[in-house]
Amino acid sequence: MDKQIMLMDLATRYHAKAFTKNYIMVYNVKGVVYFTVCTSELVDHVVCLDKASRGQGYSLRFKPNAEQ
C-alpha cells in the first residue's frame, strides 16, 4: 500500500476516535517548550508515517521540522 494512502487512512481513523477537532501540539526548540492550538486539518499536514515500536506496523508521529 502507498505510504500517503496509509498516512491518510491512519489520520482519518485517529480523528474518528478522538472526538475532537482541536488539538494541542507541543514541541521543544533549543530548550524552550512551545505549543500550538490547532484543528485537525493542520494536524494532517504535520504528522508523518513512521514504523511502530518493535516493527508492529505503522503509526502517526509528530516530528516537526524547522519550517513547520
Biotite code that builds the C-alpha atoms (Angstrom):
import biotite.structure as struc

atoms = struc.array([
    struc.Atom([0.000, 0.000, 0.000], chain_id="A", res_id=1, res_name="MET", atom_name="CA", element="C"),
    struc.Atom([1.219, 3.508, -0.793], chain_id="A", res_id=2, res_name="ASP", atom_name="CA", element="C"),
    struc.Atom([2.559, 5.366, 2.267], chain_id="A", res_id=3, res_name="LYS", atom_name="CA", element="C"),
    struc.Atom([0.497, 8.510, 1.531], chain_id="A", res_id=4, res_name="GLN", atom_name="CA", element="C"),
    struc.Atom([-2.691, 6.421, 1.450], chain_id="A", res_id=5, res_name="ILE", atom_name="CA", element="C"),
    struc.Atom([-1.710, 4.711, 4.717], chain_id="A", res_id=6, res_name="MET", atom_name="CA", element="C"),
    struc.Atom([-0.995, 8.109, 6.303], chain_id="A", res_id=7, res_name="LEU", atom_name="CA", element="C"),
    struc.Atom([-4.407, 9.452, 5.276], chain_id="A", res_id=8, res_name="MET", atom_name="CA", element="C"),
    struc.Atom([-6.148, 6.257, 6.441], chain_id="A", res_id=9, res_name="ASP", atom_name="CA", element="C"),
    struc.Atom([-4.479, 6.344, 9.880], chain_id="A", res_id=10, res_name="LEU", atom_name="CA", element="C"),
    struc.Atom([-5.230, 10.067, 10.291], chain_id="A", res_id=11, res_name="ALA", atom_name="CA", element="C"),
    struc.Atom([-8.883, 9.530, 9.357], chain_id="A", res_id=12, res_name="THR", atom_name="CA", element="C"),
    struc.Atom([-9.205, 6.681, 11.849], chain_id="A", res_id=13, res_name="ARG", atom_name="CA", element="C"),
    struc.Atom([-7.495, 8.725, 14.566], chain_id="A", res_id=14, res_name="TYR", atom_name="CA", element="C"),
    struc.Atom([-9.792, 11.732, 14.061], chain_id="A", res_id=15, res_name="HIS", atom_name="CA", element="C"),
    struc.Atom([-12.878, 9.489, 14.101], chain_id="A", res_id=16, res_name="ALA", atom_name="CA", element="C"),
    struc.Atom([-11.960, 8.129, 17.547], chain_id="A", res_id=17, res_name="LYS", atom_name="CA", element="C"),
    struc.Atom([-10.556, 11.363, 19.024], chain_id="A", res_id=18, res_name="ALA", atom_name="CA", element="C"),
    struc.Atom([-13.997, 13.023, 19.383], chain_id="A", res_id=19, res_name="PHE", atom_name="CA", element="C"),
    struc.Atom([-12.443, 16.455, 18.882], chain_id="A", res_id=20, res_name="THR", atom_name="CA", element="C"),
    struc.Atom([-11.393, 18.754, 16.077], chain_id="A", res_id=21, res_name="LYS", atom_name="CA", element="C"),
    struc.Atom([-8.985, 20.762, 18.242], chain_id="A", res_id=22, res_name="ASN", atom_name="CA", element="C"),
    struc.Atom([-5.507, 19.600, 19.207], chain_id="A", res_id=23, res_name="TYR", atom_name="CA", element="C"),
    struc.Atom([-2.585, 20.942, 21.228], chain_id="A", res_id=24, res_name="ILE", atom_name="CA", element="C"),
    struc.Atom([0.777, 20.264, 19.589], chain_id="A", res_id=25, res_name="MET", atom_name="CA", element="C"),
    struc.Atom([3.812, 20.657, 21.888], chain_id="A", res_id=26, res_name="VAL", atom_name="CA", element="C"),
    struc.Atom([7.430, 20.909, 20.734], chain_id="A", res_id=27, res_name="TYR", atom_name="CA", element="C"),
    struc.Atom([10.831, 21.854, 22.102], chain_id="A", res_id=28, res_name="ASN", atom_name="CA", element="C"),
    struc.Atom([13.173, 24.287, 20.315], chain_id="A", res_id=29, res_name="VAL", atom_name="CA", element="C"),
    struc.Atom([16.604, 24.780, 21.908], chain_id="A", res_id=30, res_name="LYS", atom_name="CA", element="C"),
    struc.Atom([15.279, 24.095, 25.392], chain_id="A", res_id=31, res_name="GLY", atom_name="CA", element="C"),
    struc.Atom([12.170, 26.292, 25.088], chain_id="A", res_id=32, res_name="VAL", atom_name="CA", element="C"),
    struc.Atom([8.817, 24.499, 25.038], chain_id="A", res_id=33, res_name="VAL", atom_name="CA", element="C"),
    struc.Atom([6.207, 25.875, 22.635], chain_id="A", res_id=34, res_name="TYR", atom_name="CA", element="C"),
    struc.Atom([2.649, 24.810, 21.988], chain_id="A", res_id=35, res_name="PHE", atom_name="CA", element="C"),
    struc.Atom([0.137, 25.389, 19.239], chain_id="A", res_id=36, res_name="THR", atom_name="CA", element="C"),
    struc.Atom([-3.628, 25.006, 19.443], chain_id="A", res_id=37, res_name="VAL", atom_name="CA", element="C"),
    struc.Atom([-4.809, 23.827, 16.029], chain_id="A", res_id=38, res_name="CYS", atom_name="CA", element="C"),
    struc.Atom([-7.531, 21.984, 14.151], chain_id="A", res_id=39, res_name="THR", atom_name="CA", element="C"),
    struc.Atom([-7.431, 18.519, 12.645], chain_id="A", res_id=40, res_name="SER", atom_name="CA", element="C"),
    struc.Atom([-6.731, 19.975, 9.182], chain_id="A", res_id=41, res_name="GLU", atom_name="CA", element="C"),
    struc.Atom([-3.383, 21.360, 10.368], chain_id="A", res_id=42, res_name="LEU", atom_name="CA", element="C"),
    struc.Atom([-2.522, 18.155, 12.218], chain_id="A", res_id=43, res_name="VAL", atom_name="CA", element="C"),
    struc.Atom([-2.835, 16.225, 8.956], chain_id="A", res_id=44, res_name="ASP", atom_name="CA", element="C"),
    struc.Atom([-0.028, 18.357, 7.476], chain_id="A", res_id=45, res_name="HIS", atom_name="CA", element="C"),
    struc.Atom([2.488, 17.991, 10.317], chain_id="A", res_id=46, res_name="VAL", atom_name="CA", element="C"),
    struc.Atom([2.271, 14.300, 11.212], chain_id="A", res_id=47, res_name="VAL", atom_name="CA", element="C"),
    struc.Atom([4.269, 11.659, 9.388], chain_id="A", res_id=48, res_name="CYS", atom_name="CA", element="C"),
    struc.Atom([4.079, 7.926, 8.943], chain_id="A", res_id=49, res_name="LEU", atom_name="CA", element="C"),
    struc.Atom([6.638, 6.012, 10.973], chain_id="A", res_id=50, res_name="ASP", atom_name="CA", element="C"),
    struc.Atom([7.299, 2.416, 11.946], chain_id="A", res_id=51, res_name="LYS", atom_name="CA", element="C"),
    struc.Atom([5.747, 1.494, 15.268], chain_id="A", res_id=52, res_name="ALA", atom_name="CA", element="C"),
    struc.Atom([7.940, 0.126, 18.017], chain_id="A", res_id=53, res_name="SER", atom_name="CA", element="C"),
    struc.Atom([9.239, -3.412, 17.581], chain_id="A", res_id=54, res_name="ARG", atom_name="CA", element="C"),
    struc.Atom([8.161, -3.378, 13.921], chain_id="A", res_id=55, res_name="GLY", atom_name="CA", element="C"),
    struc.Atom([4.474, -3.819, 14.727], chain_id="A", res_id=56, res_name="GLN", atom_name="CA", element="C"),
    struc.Atom([3.034, -1.892, 11.770], chain_id="A", res_id=57, res_name="GLY", atom_name="CA", element="C"),
    struc.Atom([2.899, 1.854, 11.273], chain_id="A", res_id=58, res_name="TYR", atom_name="CA", element="C"),
    struc.Atom([1.932, 4.816, 13.429], chain_id="A", res_id=59, res_name="SER", atom_name="CA", element="C"),
    struc.Atom([1.481, 8.565, 13.187], chain_id="A", res_id=60, res_name="LEU", atom_name="CA", element="C"),
    struc.Atom([4.284, 10.686, 14.636], chain_id="A", res_id=61, res_name="ARG", atom_name="CA", element="C"),
    struc.Atom([4.629, 14.401, 15.262], chain_id="A", res_id=62, res_name="PHE", atom_name="CA", element="C"),
    struc.Atom([8.199, 15.359, 14.455], chain_id="A", res_id=63, res_name="LYS", atom_name="CA", element="C"),
    struc.Atom([8.148, 18.989, 13.340], chain_id="A", res_id=64, res_name="PRO", atom_name="CA", element="C"),
    struc.Atom([10.999, 20.292, 11.223], chain_id="A", res_id=65, res_name="ASN", atom_name="CA", element="C"),
    struc.Atom([12.272, 23.895, 11.248], chain_id="A", res_id=66, res_name="ALA", atom_name="CA", element="C"),
    struc.Atom([9.806, 25.000, 8.566], chain_id="A", res_id=67, res_name="GLU", atom_name="CA", element="C"),
    struc.Atom([6.761, 23.515, 10.310], chain_id="A", res_id=68, res_name="GLN", atom_name="CA", element="C"),
])
